[in-house]
């Protein structure tokens, strides 16, 4: 059984140009949505994208750190590895 999560919506006021409002109204109408729904979805999408970019940047930093550590460890053991070949 799937339970629907009810999210509490809060009202905020923003200022946009008339041109942007008109474009929003047109796109919302084409999609059969209210302007507020379109704006809400757009904001949520932007937040998800920013969070994903931040996560990817953190992963790059972590992998770079691991790579540097692995290089140091390999350097420490390069002579020990060659001793076993003799």
C-alpha positions in Angstrom: 0.0 0.0 0.0 1.4 3.4 -1.0 0.8 6.3 1.3 0.7 9.7 -0.3 2.8 12.3 1.5 0.9 15.5 2.0 3.3 18.5 1.7 2.4 21.7 3.3 2.7 24.5 0.9 3.5 28.0 1.9 2.9 31.2 0.0 5.8 33.4 -1.2 5.7 36.6 -3.3 8.1 37.2 -6.1 8.4 39.9 -8.7 8.9 39.0 -12.3 8.5 41.0 -15.5 5.2 41.1 -17.3 6.9 39.3 -20.2 8.0 36.5 -18.0 4.5 36.3 -16.5 2.9 36.1 -19.9 5.4 33.3 -21.0 4.6 31.4 -17.8 0.9 31.7 -18.4 1.3 30.5 -21.9 3.5 27.5 -21.0 1.3 26.6 -18.0 -1.8 26.7 -20.3 -0.1 24.5 -22.8 0.7 22.0 -20.1 -2.7 22.2 -18.5 -1.3 23.5 -15.2 -1.6 26.5 -13.0 1.3 29.0 -13.1 2.0 28.3 -9.4 2.4 24.6 -10.2 4.7 25.3 -13.0 6.8 27.7 -10.9 6.9 25.2 -8.0 8.1 22.4 -10.3 10.7 24.6 -11.9 12.1 25.6 -8.5 12.2 22.0 -7.3 13.9 20.9 -10.5 16.5 23.7 -10.1 17.2 22.7 -6.5 17.6 19.0 -7.4 20.1 20.0 -10.2 22.1 22.2 -7.8 22.1 19.4 -5.2 23.3 16.9 -7.8 26.1 19.2 -9.0 27.2 19.8 -5.4 27.2 16.0 -4.8 29.2 15.3 -7.9 31.7 18.0 -7.0 32.1 16.5 -3.5 32.6 13.0 -5.1 35.3 14.4 -7.5 37.1 15.9 -4.5 36.9 12.7 -2.5 38.1 10.6 -5.5 40.9 13.0 -6.1 42.0 12.7 -2.5 41.8 8.9 -2.7 43.8 8.9 -5.9 46.6 11.0 -4.3 46.6 8.7 -1.2 46.8 5.6 -3.4 49.7 7.2 -5.4 51.6 7.8 -2.1 51.0 4.3 -0.9 52.1 2.8 -4.2 55.3 5.0 -4.0 56.0 3.7 -0.5 55.8 0.1 -1.6 57.4 0.2 -5.0 60.8 -1.1 -3.7 59.1 -3.7 -1.5 57.4 -5.1 -4.6 60.6 -5.4 -6.6 62.3 -7.3 -3.7 59.9 -10.2 -4.2 61.0 -10.6 -7.8 64.6 -11.4 -7.1 
